[in-house]
Amino acid sequence: MTTTELRAPDVPTAPDSAPETAPEPLDTDVLRRFLDGRFADLREQFRREAPADLFTPSHDLSTREHRDLTRARLRTLAELGGHELGYSSRWGGGDSPGGQVAQFDMLGYGDASLMIKSGVQWGLFGGAVQALGTERHHSTLLGPLLRLELVGCFGMTETGHGSDVASIGTTATYDPAAQEFVVHTPDASCRKDYIGGAAEDADVAVVFAQLVTGGESRGVHAFVVPLRVDGVDVPGVWRGDDGRKMGLNGLDNGRLAFDHVRVPRTALLNRYADVAEDGTYSSPIASANSRFFTMLGALVKGRVSVSGGALSQTKVALEIALRYAQRRTQFKRPGGDGEVVLLDYLAHQRRLLIPLATTYALTFAQDELMGEMDELLRVQLAGGEADANRQRAFESHAAGLKVASTWHATRTIQTCREACGGNGFLADSRLPQLKADTDVFTTFEGDNTVLLQLVAKGQLTAYAQQFSDLDTLGMARFATRDFVTTYAGRSPARSLVADVVEAGRVPEDLHDRGWQLRMLAERERHVVESLAKRMRKARSRPEAERFEAVDELQDHLLLAGRAHVDRVVAEAFAAAIARCDDPAVAALLSDVFDLHALSVLEAEKGWYLQHRRMTTLRAKAITTAVNALCRKLRPRTGELLDGFGIPREWLASSLVPERG
């Protein structure tokens, strides 16, 4: 007898319920294509062509079985195609970085180990070769790595150096007599760690190390370092296995160390810096600091991918929990027959429909981010360099959205698990696997707390540039409207929101979109402006006291980062609705937007009340409005889930019937 059969008598169910006055249904195919965004055709093609066995459960496998399955699935994916889209057509790619990330997102509906395994091979390893290498690397490496004839890994993180990449300890010292770099791990803290593919599969690694030539350190650079030849480890290369993890056990994370391993001078990925035969160092970027951040910026596609993958896993969890809540009953209705469907309880609606609305908001923000990324990386594929200011703005945008999406995934999947009670704790519900696999998303491709501070520092830089010519009185008089439209650096996709933000009034109707957006923008403006003043004061302190003074501002930095991301996400959602040409879809999305925006204001009401931007009566009215929106959207839940476009068999959950 199966676990499901044993459990069945304890799970009373009822048909999907909805109020008698349910609104006329819309065309969910239109909603799905609209939510799929710029790469809807590629996503739909993947739904049609992806083999079903890419999405079968893996929770009951041993580490060895899971790694073997992931390896086999990667081969299947290579045959299916789509991973090559992000590469230049000159080397067999499709000149569509956004298309490649769209496929990565779709893999998030299945086993996350496969998603991350593909990301290591074709996103991190292959992406580093393409972004940081030149013709000599592209011509020899890109074709084989796309065909999986060459399996690689990405060796950046070290045991003792995680977020502080600039301080990694691995060295690559140039020997002009042999025209070779000597790659070396000076101590255990400098070994490469948590490296996907390093334990078993990788034949070669892109290794980040401190380049030393002529006795002078030139900072962190990337090198192509062979790990084994014909199945035998290269002398001086040491591998370790990180072993079983909380999740993602189909991925062979491992450790690497190097004992004076020699590689040719041409192993340096030399797009942004080179070393001549005699050891002379040269770079088109004069500043070492700028060069470092330019090299890291070229790899930002990874953060965009993690954000999208986290959202896909979140959608799976929400669909499982909400479909279950449409059928599961609990407690008798006083004076009525039968038990109450879970999703008819307001508390349950708030638990799941608010995250559903935020997931829609983040999906539209992710689509806008992917559009920015696609445009910028296409320039690089064509051999050009993107505008520096636009590149920096994009990197900040990518960091902020990665933070928002991954923290949202962690919170929402946990909520979905709890909302399904004990059944959500069972492995065959799939929720425990989703929770375990996505937990690390908050710390890889950048620790979220560190990234959020970087977002805030980017806002401070923009603020300083904007106000450098204003005196104190001029800054004080700078209006919110000017701040939003000038300082915030609105992208073309969001510029159509500007008119409604400029209204400047406090409406009676809480659903007034201009007021909602203005409230988010005003919070960001105030937080960043007050942070800038405190930061100036801290930096004016004596040097011995400066670190502690700035450290005391970290809570303010994090608040500034959150306020910025909240505004950006809301504006992207509003812009999407504005360009929707289907009235029924636009009307439904307007209600979803209201639920998202008002729930953010409700969650942040402490700040608004503290700073007298909101009355207590309005704060209470917002909670009432959120409750009313939950009631209104409850009968539309099925349509909103259909908008995700997840084939039912991909859910692979005992809590969701294969049909119905």
C-alpha positions in Angstrom: 0.0 0.0 0.0 1.4 3.4 -0.9 1.8 6.4 1.4 -0.9 8.2 -0.6 -3.4 5.4 -0.1 -2.7 5.3 3.6 -3.3 9.1 3.8 -6.4 9.3 1.7 -9.1 8.6 4.4 -7.7 11.5 6.5 -8.0 14.1 3.7 -11.6 15.2 3.2 -12.0 16.9 -0.1 -14.6 19.0 -1.9 -15.0 20.1 -5.5 -13.4 23.5 -6.3 -15.7 26.0 -4.8 -16.4 29.6 -5.8 -19.1 32.2 -5.0 -22.3 32.1 -7.1 -21.5 35.5 -8.4 -18.1 34.5 -9.9 -17.0 36.8 -12.7 -17.0 35.8 -16.3 -13.8 33.8 -17.0 -11.2 35.2 -19.2 -9.0 33.5 -21.8 -6.2 32.0 -19.7 -4.1 31.3 -22.9 -4.0 35.1 -23.3 -3.0 35.6 -19.7 -0.3 32.9 -19.9 1.3 34.4 -23.0 1.2 37.9 -21.4 2.8 36.6 -18.3 5.4 34.7 -20.3 6.6 38.0 -21.6 9.2 38.8 -24.2 10.2 35.2 -24.7 6.7 33.6 -24.7 7.3 31.7 -27.9 10.4 30.0 -26.5 8.7 29.1 -23.3 5.7 27.6 -25.2 8.1 25.7 -27.4 9.7 24.2 -24.3 6.4 23.2 -22.9 5.6 21.3 -26.1 9.0 19.7 -26.7 10.5 19.0 -23.2 10.6 15.3 -22.5 8.3 14.4 -19.6 11.1 12.5 -17.8 12.9 15.8 -17.1 10.3 16.5 -14.5 9.9 13.2 -12.6 10.4 13.4 -8.8 13.9 12.8 -7.4 13.3 13.1 -3.6 13.7 9.4 -2.9 17.1 9.0 -4.6 20.5 8.5 -3.0 23.2 11.1 -3.7 24.8 8.7 -6.3 21.5 8.0 -8.0 20.5 11.7 -8.1 23.9 12.7 -9.6 23.7 10.0 -12.2 20.1 11.1 -13.1 21.1 14.8 -13.3 24.1 13.9 -15.6 21.8 11.9 -17.9 19.2 14.7 -17.9 21.9 17.2 -18.8 22.7 15.1 -21.9 19.0 15.1 -22.8 18.9 18.8 -22.5 21.9 19.2 -24.7 20.2 17.2 -27.4 16.9 19.2 -27.0 18.7 22.5 -27.5 18.0 26.0 -26.2 21.1 26.2 -23.9 23.1 27.6 -26.8 20.8 30.6 -27.4 22.9 32.9 -25.2 26.1 32.4 -27.3 27.2 34.0 -30.5 25.9 32.5 -33.7 29.5 32.5 -34.9 30.1 29.5 -32.5 26.8 27.8 -32.9 24.7 30.0 -30.6 21.5 31.9 -31.1 22.5 35.5 -30.2 19.7 35.5 -27.6 20.9 35.7 -24.0 17.4 36.3 -22.9 16.2 33.2 -24.7 18.8 31.1 -22.8 17.7 32.5 -19.4 14.0 31.8 -20.4 14.9 28.1 -20.8 16.7 28.1 -17.5 13.5 29.5 -15.9 11.4 26.7 -17.4 13.8 24.1 -15.9 12.8 25.6 -12.6 9.4 23.9 -12.9 11.3 20.6 -12.5 14.2 19.2 -10.6 16.3 22.2 -9.5 19.5 20.1 -9.6 19.2 19.9 -13.4 18.5 23.6 -13.6 21.6 24.5 -11.6 23.8 21.9 -13.3 22.9 23.4 -16.7 23.6 26.9 -15.2 27.0 25.8 -14.1 27.9 24.4 -17.5 26.4 26.9 -19.9 25.8 29.9 -17.7 28.8 30.2 -15.4 31.6 28.1 -17.1 30.6 28.8 -20.7 29.5 32.3 -19.8 32.8 33.2 -18.3 34.7 31.8 -21.4 32.5 33.9 -23.7 32.3 37.1 -21.6 35.9 37.2 -20.4 37.8 35.4 -23.2 38.8 36.3 -26.7 39.0 34.6 -30.1 41.6 32.1 -29.0 39.3 30.8 -26.2 36.0 31.1 -28.2 37.3 29.1 -31.2 38.6 26.2 -29.1 36.3 26.0 -26.1 32.8 27.2 -27.0 31.8 24.5 -29.5 32.9 21.6 -27.2 31.3 23.0 -24.1 28.0 23.6 -25.9 28.0 19.9 -27.0 29.1 18.7 -23.6 32.3 17.3 -25.0 34.0 19.5 -22.5 32.5 19.7 -19.0 33.6 22.6 -16.9 33.1 24.4 -13.6 33.4 27.9 -12.2 36.0 28.3 -9.5 35.5 31.6 -7.8 34.3 31.1 -4.2 36.9 30.1 -1.6 36.5 28.5 1.8 37.7 31.7 3.5 36.5 34.2 0.9 32.8 34.2 -0.1 31.4 37.6 -0.8 34.8 39.3 -0.7 35.9 38.2 -4.1 38.6 40.9 -4.4 40.4 39.2 -1.5 40.6 35.6 -2.7 43.9 34.0 -2.0 44.6 31.7 -5.0 47.5 33.1 -7.0 48.5 32.8 -10.7 52.1 33.9 -10.9 53.6 34.5 -14.4 56.9 32.7 -15.2 58.3 34.6 -18.3 61.0 32.0 -18.9 58.4 29.2 -19.4 55.7 31.6 -20.6 53.3 30.0 -18.1 51.2 30.9 -15.1 51.7 29.0 -11.9 48.4 28.5 -10.2 48.7 27.9 -6.4 46.6 27.6 -3.3 48.6 29.0 -0.5 46.5 27.6 2.4 43.3 25.8 3.2 41.3 29.0 3.4 42.1 29.7 -0.2 40.8 26.4 -1.7 37.9 26.7 -4.1 34.7 25.5 -2.4 31.1 24.7 -3.1 32.0 24.5 -6.8 29.3 22.8 -8.9 30.9 20.0 -11.0 34.2 20.0 -9.2 33.6 16.8 -7.3 33.1 14.5 -10.3 32.2 15.8 -13.7 34.4 18.8 -14.6 37.4 18.3 -16.8 38.4 22.0 -16.7 37.7 25.0 -14.5 37.6 28.8 -14.9 39.7 29.7 -11.9 39.7 33.2 -10.4 43.1 34.1 -8.9 45.3 37.0 -8.0 47.4 37.6 -11.1 51.1 38.3 -10.2 53.6 39.4 -12.8 57.0 41.1 -12.4 56.5 40.8 -8.7 53.4 43.0 -8.7 49.9 41.8 -8.0 47.4 43.0 -10.6 44.2 41.8 -8.9 41.7 39.1 -9.6 41.7 37.6 -13.1 40.2 34.4 -14.6 42.2 31.5 -16.0 41.2 28.3 -17.8 42.8 25.5 -15.8 42.6 21.8 -16.8 41.6 19.5 -14.0 42.1 16.1 -15.7 43.2 14.7 -19.0 41.8 11.4 -20.3 40.1 10.8 -17.0 43.2 11.3 -14.9 43.6 14.3 -12.6 46.4 16.8 -13.6 49.4 16.6 -11.3 49.1 19.2 -8.6 45.2 19.3 -8.8 43.4 18.2 -5.6 39.7 17.5 -5.6 37.3 17.1 -2.7 33.6 16.3 -2.5 31.3 18.6 -0.4 29.1 15.5 0.1 25.4 15.5 0.8 23.7 18.9 1.2 20.4 20.3 2.4 19.2 20.2 -1.2 20.4 20.1 -4.9 22.0 16.7 -4.3 22.0 16.0 -8.0 24.8 18.6 -8.3 28.3 17.4 -7.5 29.6 20.3 -5.5 33.2 20.0 -4.6 36.5 21.6 -3.6 39.6 22.4 -5.6 43.2 23.2 -4.6 46.3 23.7 -6.7 49.9 22.9 -5.9 51.9 25.0 -8.3 49.9 23.9 -11.4 51.3 25.3 -14.6 49.1 26.6 -17.4 50.1 28.4 -20.6 50.1 32.1 -20.9 47.1 31.8 -23.2 45.1 30.3 -20.3 44.4 33.9 -19.1 40.9 35.0 -20.2 42.2 38.2 -21.7 39.3 40.3 -22.8 40.0 43.0 -20.2 43.7 42.4 -19.5 46.6 40.6 -21.0 50.2 39.6 -20.2 52.8 39.7 -22.9 55.4 37.0 -23.4 58.0 39.0 -21.4 55.5 39.5 -18.5 54.4 43.0 -19.4 50.8 43.6 -18.1 48.3 45.7 -20.1 44.7 46.5 -19.9 42.3 48.9 -21.7 40.9 49.8 -18.3 43.3 51.9 -16.4 41.8 51.6 -12.9 42.3 48.3 -11.2 39.0 48.8 -9.3 37.1 49.5 -12.5 38.7 46.5 -14.2 37.6 44.2 -11.4 34.0 45.3 -11.4 33.9 45.3 -15.2 34.9 41.6 -15.2 32.4 40.7 -12.5 29.7 42.7 -14.3 30.2 40.7 -17.4 29.0 37.6 -15.4 25.8 39.2 -14.0 23.6 36.9 -16.2 23.9 34.4 -13.3 22.0 36.6 -11.0 19.2 37.1 -13.5 19.0 33.4 -14.0 18.8 32.7 -10.2 16.0 35.2 -9.9 14.0 33.6 -12.6 14.7 30.1 -11.4 13.6 31.0 -7.9 10.3 32.4 -9.2 9.6 29.2 -11.2 10.1 27.1 -8.1 7.8 29.5 -6.2 5.1 29.1 -8.8 5.2 25.4 -8.4 4.8 25.6 -4.6 1.9 28.1 -4.9 0.1 26.0 -7.5 0.4 22.9 -5.3 -0.7 24.7 -2.1 -3.6 26.6 -3.8 -4.9 23.7 -5.8 -4.9 21.7 -2.5 -6.6 24.6 -0.7 -9.4 24.6 -3.4 -10.2 21.0 -2.5 -9.2 20.4 1.1 -11.9 21.0 3.7 -11.7 21.7 7.4 -14.3 22.2 10.1 -18.1 22.3 9.6 -19.9 25.5 8.6 -22.3 26.5 11.4 -25.9 25.9 10.3 -24.8 24.4 6.9 -23.9 21.1 5.4 -20.4 19.8 4.9 -17.1 21.3 5.8 -15.5 24.6 4.7 -13.0 24.6 1.8 -9.7 25.9 3.1 -9.4 28.7 0.5 -12.7 30.1 1.7 -11.1 31.2 5.0 -9.8 34.7 4.9 -6.7 33.8 6.8 -5.8 31.1 4.2 -6.5 33.6 1.4 -4.1 36.1 3.0 -1.4 33.4 3.4 -1.5 32.4 -0.2 -3.1 35.0 -2.4 -0.9 37.9 -1.3 2.3 35.8 -2.2 0.5 34.9 -5.5 0.1 38.6 -6.3 3.7 39.4 -5.4 4.8 36.5 -7.6 2.9 38.1 -10.5 4.6 41.4 -9.7 8.1 39.9 -9.6 7.5 38.0 -12.8 6.8 41.2 -14.7 9.8 42.8 -13.1 11.9 39.8 -14.1 10.7 40.1 -17.7 11.8 43.7 -17.8 15.1 42.8 -16.3 15.6 40.1 -18.9 14.8 42.6 -21.7 17.5 44.9 -20.3 20.0 42.0 -20.1 19.2 40.8 -23.6 19.9 44.2 -25.1 23.1 44.7 -23.2 24.6 41.3 -23.9 23.7 41.4 -27.6 26.0 44.3 -27.8 28.8 42.2 -26.3 28.0 39.3 -28.6 28.5 41.6 -31.5 32.0 42.6 -30.1 31.0 45.9 -28.6 30.9 47.4 -25.1 27.7 48.5 -23.4 27.3 52.0 -22.1 29.0 52.1 -18.7 26.2 53.9 -16.9 23.5 51.7 -18.3 25.6 48.6 -17.4 26.0 49.7 -13.8 22.2 50.5 -13.5 21.5 47.0 -14.9 23.8 45.3 -12.4 22.1 47.1 -9.5 18.7 46.1 -10.9 19.8 42.5 -11.3 21.2 42.4 -7.7 18.0 43.9 -6.3 15.6 41.6 -8.1 17.7 38.5 -7.2 17.4 39.5 -3.6 13.6 40.1 -3.9 12.9 36.9 -5.8 15.0 34.5 -3.7 13.8 35.8 -0.3 10.2 35.7 -1.7 10.8 32.1 -2.7 12.1 31.1 0.7 9.2 32.7 2.6 6.5 31.6 0.2 7.6 28.0 -0.1 7.6 27.7 3.7 4.2 29.3 3.8 2.9 26.8 1.2 4.3 23.9 3.3 2.6 25.1 6.4 -0.7 25.8 4.5 -0.8 22.1 3.5 -0.4 21.0 7.1 1.1 17.5 7.6 0.5 16.6 4.0 2.9 19.4 3.0 5.6 17.8 5.1 5.5 14.5 3.2 8.2 14.1 0.6 5.7 13.1 -2.2 4.0 16.5 -1.8 7.2 17.9 -3.4 7.1 20.9 -1.1 10.0 19.7 1.1 12.2 19.3 -1.9 11.3 22.8 -3.2 12.2 24.2 0.2 15.5 22.4 0.4 16.6 23.1 -3.1 15.8 26.9 -3.1 17.2 27.7 0.3 20.7 28.2 -1.0 19.5 30.7 -3.6 19.6 33.4 -1.0 23.3 33.1 -0.6 24.8 32.0 -3.9 25.4 34.3 -6.8 25.8 36.8 -4.0 24.6 36.8 -0.4 21.3 38.7 -0.3 22.3 40.9 2.6 25.5 42.0 0.9 23.7 42.5 -2.4 21.1 44.6 -0.9 23.7 46.9 0.6 25.3 47.1 -2.8 22.0 48.2 -4.3 21.7 50.9 -1.6 25.2 52.1 -2.3 24.4 52.4 -5.9 21.4 54.6 -5.0 23.7 56.7 -2.9 26.1 57.1 -5.8 23.2 58.2 -8.1 22.0 60.5 -5.4 25.4 62.2 -5.0 25.7 62.6 -8.8 22.2 64.1 -9.0 22.6 66.6 -6.1 26.3 67.4 -6.3 25.6 71.0 -7.5 22.7 71.7 -5.1 23.2 73.5 -1.7 21.4 72.3 1.4 18.3 74.5 0.8 18.1 73.3 -2.8 18.2 69.6 -1.7 15.5 70.3 0.8 13.2 71.8 -1.8 13.8 69.1 -4.3 10.3 67.7 -5.0 9.2 64.1 -4.9 8.1 64.2 -8.6 11.6 65.4 -9.7 13.2 62.8 -7.6 11.2 60.0 -9.0 11.5 61.0 -12.7 15.2 62.2 -12.6 17.0 60.5 -9.8 15.4 57.1 -10.0 16.5 56.6 -13.6 13.3 55.1 -15.0 13.7 52.7 -17.9 11.7 53.3 -21.1 9.3 50.4 -20.1 8.4 52.2 -16.9 8.3 55.8 -18.2 4.6 55.5 -19.0 4.0 55.3 -15.2 5.3 58.8 -14.7 2.1 60.7 -15.5 0.0 59.0 -12.8 2.8 59.4 -10.2 2.8 63.2 -10.8 -0.7 63.7 -9.6 0.4 64.6 -6.1 -2.9 64.2 -4.3 -4.1 61.9 -1.5 -7.1 60.1 -3.0 -10.1 58.7 -1.2 -9.8 55.5 -3.3 -7.0 53.3 -2.0 -6.9 51.7 -5.5 -5.6 54.9 -7.1 -2.5 53.6 -8.8 -0.8 57.0 -8.9 -1.1 57.3 -5.1 0.1 53.7 -4.6 3.2 54.3 -6.7 3.8 57.7 -5.2 3.8 56.2 -1.7 6.5 53.7 -2.6 8.6 56.4 -4.4 8.3 58.8 -1.5 9.5 56.1 1.0 12.5 55.5 -1.2 13.2 59.2 -1.6 13.1 59.8 2.1 15.1 56.8 3.1 17.9 57.4 0.6 18.1 61.2 1.3 18.3 60.6 5.1 20.9 57.8 4.5 23.0 60.2 2.3 23.1 62.8 5.1 24.1 60.2 7.7 26.7 58.7 5.4 28.3 62.1 4.8 28.5 62.7 8.6 30.0 59.2 9.2 32.6 59.7 6.5 33.6 63.0 8.0 34.7 61.3 11.2 38.4 60.7 11.9 39.7 57.7 9.9 40.1 55.5 13.0 36.4 55.9 13.8 35.1 55.8 10.2 34.6 52.0 9.9 32.4 51.8 13.0 30.5 54.9 12.0 29.6 53.5 8.6 28.9 50.1 10.1 26.2 51.6 12.3 24.3 52.5 9.1 23.9 49.0 7.8 20.3 48.7 8.9 19.6 52.0 7.0 21.4 50.7 3.9 19.2 47.5 3.9 16.1 49.6 4.3 17.1 51.8 1.4 17.8 48.7 -0.8 14.4 47.2 0.1 12.6 50.5 -0.6 14.2 50.8 -4.0 13.3 47.3 -5.0 9.7 47.7 -3.8 9.3 50.7 -6.1 11.0 49.1 -9.1 8.9 46.0 -8.9 5.6 47.9 -8.6 6.5 50.2 -11.5 7.3 47.2 -13.7 4.0 45.6 -12.9 2.1 48.9 -13.5 3.8 49.3 -16.8 2.9 45.8 -17.9 -0.8 46.4 -17.2 -0.6 49.7 -19.1 0.6 47.9 -22.3 -1.9 45.0 -22.0 -4.3 45.2 -24.9 -6.8 42.6 -23.6 -9.4 44.3 -21.3 -10.3 41.2 -19.4 -6.7 40.4 -18.6 -5.8 44.0 -17.8 -8.8 44.2 -15.4 -7.8 41.0 -13.5 -4.2 42.1 -13.3 -5.3 45.5 -12.0 -6.9 43.7 -9.0 -3.7 41.6 -8.6 -1.6 44.8 -8.7 -3.8 46.4 -6.0 -3.4 43.4 -3.7 0.4 43.4 -4.2 0.8 47.2 -3.7 -1.5 47.5 -0.8 0.0 44.5 1.0 3.4 46.2 0.7 2.0 49.4 2.2 0.4 47.3 4.9 3.6 45.5 5.7 5.5 48.8 5.9 2.8 50.8 7.7 5.1 51.2 10.7 7.4 53.3 8.6 4.6 55.3 7.1 3.0 56.0 10.5 6.4 56.8 12.1 7.2 59.3 9.4 3.6 60.7 9.3 3.0 59.7 5.7 -0.1 57.8 6.7 -2.9 58.2 9.3 -4.0 55.4 11.5 -7.4 55.5 9.9 -5.8 55.0 6.4 -3.6 52.2 7.8 -6.7 50.4 9.0 -8.5 51.0 5.7 -5.6 49.4 3.8 -6.0 46.2 5.8 -9.7 46.3 5.1 -8.9 46.8 1.4 -6.4 43.9 1.3 -9.0 41.6 2.9 -11.6 42.7 0.3 -9.2 42.0 -2.5 -8.5 38.5 -1.2 -12.2 37.9 -1.2 -12.5 39.3 -4.7 -9.6 37.3 -6.2 -10.5 34.0 -4.5 -12.8 32.8 -7.3 -10.2 33.9 -9.9 -7.5 31.7 -8.3 -7.7 28.9 -10.9 -7.3 31.4 -13.7 -4.3 33.0 -12.1 -2.7 29.6 -11.6 -3.4 28.7 -15.3 -1.5 31.9 -16.1 1.6 30.2 -14.9 1.3 27.7 -17.7 2.8 24.8 -15.7 1.7 21.5 -17.2 -0.1 19.5 -14.5 2.2 16.5 -14.8 5.2 18.7 -14.1 3.9 19.5 -10.6 4.7 15.9 -9.6 2.8 16.3 -6.3 0.6 13.9 -4.5 -1.5 16.9 -3.4 -2.6 17.8 -6.9 -4.6 15.4 -9.0 -3.3 14.8 -12.5 -6.5 16.2 -13.9 -9.1 18.6 -12.8 
